[in-house]
Amino acid sequence: MSTPTPTRLVLLGAAALLMVGLSACTAEPDEVAPLPTSPVVQLGAPGEPNRTLSPEEAAELDSPTYVEQDVLFVRDMLHHHSQAIEMTGYVDERTTDDDIRLLAERMAVSQTDEITQLETWLQTRGEPVRDPDESHAHTSESMPGLLTEAELAELEGAEGEEFDRLFLTYMIKHHEGAIQMVTDLYAEGGGQESDIDVFARHVEADQGIEIARMEELLAQREG
C-alpha cells in the first residue's frame, strides 16, 4: 500500500472535520422550555374590580355559554331599543334644533344596527325573537326606563323648545333604564357569554356617554 502524500492527508483531515460539523448540526436539539403563560384577567361586573386568575384557575376556564337570563335580556333590550327609535322618529317634525337632530339621528342609526345584532344573536342560537309564552305586555313598571303611554303621548304632542326639553328628559330616563338592565343582567348571573358580555358593556359605555351629552344640552336649554 502506498504512503499517503501530504496533500492527501490534508484532504482527509478536512473531510473528517466536515463530517464532525455535519454530525453536530444534525444532533437532537435541546428541549425548549415552555414560554411563561400570560396572566388572565377576569373582568368584574359593573362597579366591581377586575381580578387576575391564578394559572390553575385559568387552566380550568371553559368558554361560557349563554343562559336564560341572556335570552331574556336580549328580548327586553329589543323592546327597549324599539321605543327609543319611536322617540327619535318624532324629532324631525317637532324641532329645528340641530343638536337634538344630530343626537337623535345617531341614536336611531346605532340602535337600529343593534336590533339587527340582537335578533341575529337569538336566531343563530335557535331562540325565538319573541317569547312565545309571554303573557303580558312590557310596561314602565316591568322594564327600567320604559316610557308610559302618557309620556309618549306628551312627547308626541309637544313642539319646539318644549319638545326639546321633554325629549332630553325622557331619553335620559330611557338610557338610564338600559344601563340598569345591564347591571341587573350581571347581578342575575348572565352576561358571561362573550358576545353578550361585549354587547352589554358597549351599551353601558355608549349610553353613559350619551347621557352626559344630553344632560349638558338640557342644562343649556333650562338655563
Secondary structure as UniProt FT lines:
FT   HELIX           6..25
FT   STRAND          40..42
FT   TURN            46..47
FT   STRAND          51..53
FT   HELIX           55..59
FT   HELIX           68..88
FT   TURN            89..90
FT   HELIX           91..94
FT   HELIX           98..124
FT   TURN            125..126
FT   TURN            132..133
FT   TURN            140..142
FT   TURN            144..145
FT   HELIX           149..157
FT   HELIX           160..187
FT   TURN            188..189
FT   HELIX           194..222
//
